[in-house]
Amino acid sequence: MLTAVYKSLKKADTYLYIEKRDDFSKVPEPLMAMFGRPKYVMMFDLSKRSKLGIADIAQVKEKLSSDGFYLQLPPPEENLLDQFKKQNGASSD
């Protein structure tokens, strides 16, 4: 399963996986507007990979098969104050 990956120039650490290079026809227009002009990153055979960076490979395959695209968002930022309080036994209230 060949997969093309694009990064968003508007949203940091946001990537779009599609089935065919430069074919965004299956990506909803509101998503493309939010994503901005896609910048090509790479193309690879997803079936020959056992894992991806932060994306769940099974979910990427499933979304590509069902929707024709997969949107990878950055992980949520950790609240450092809450993390500090938790490590020091303080209440987060």
N, C-alpha and C positions, 0 to 999 in steps of 0.2 A: 504494500500500500504506500505509494509515493505521497509525500506530504510536503507542502511548501509552508514555510514559516515567515511571518512578517511581524515587525514590531511597530508599535504606535509611536508617532512623533509627538502626539498630544498627551498621552498617558504613560508615565514612566513604568517600566517593567511589565508592560502589557503586550501580549503576543497573540496573533491570530494564526491558527493552523487551518489550511484549506487543502482540498484534494488535488487541485491542479493549479500550477503557477499562473498568477495573474487572472484567475477566474473567480471573481467575488460574487457571482450571480446568486449563490445560495445564502449569502450573508445578508440579513435584513438591513434595509437602508438606514434606519435609526442607529443601528450598531455601527455601521460604517461612518456615519456622521460623528458619533462619539469617538470612534477609533482614530479618525483623521486619515490623512494620506498614508497608506501603508508603505513601509520600507522593507524591501526584500532582505531576508537574513540568510536563509539556506533552504535546501531541499534534501530530503533523505527518505529512505525506505523504512517506514514505521514498523513493518513486519520483521525487520532484522534487528530491531532494538528490544532490549529487555527492560530498559528504564529510561526515563527522561529526567531532566533537572528537577523541577519542583512539581511538574504535572504528573498525575496518575495516568500511566500509559493505557490502562484498560478503559478509563473514562475518555481519553482522547480518541481511541479507536471507536468506541461506541458512539460518541458525538459526531465524529466524521462520517460514520456509516449512516446514522439516523438524520443528522441535520446538514451535513456537508461542510461543517466548520467546527472549530473548537476555539473558545476564547480563554486564554490563560491570563488571569489577573494576578497582581502581586499579592504575597501573603499579607494578612493584616498586621499593622504595626503593633508591637507590644507596648503597653503602657509601663514605662520604666518605674514610675512611682508605685503603681500597684505591685509590680514585681518585687521592688525593694521592701514594701510593707509585708508582703507574703513571706519573704525570706527572713524577716525580722520578727515575725509573729504578731504584727500589728493588724488591726482591722482595716479593711478597705473602705469603710463607711466614712 
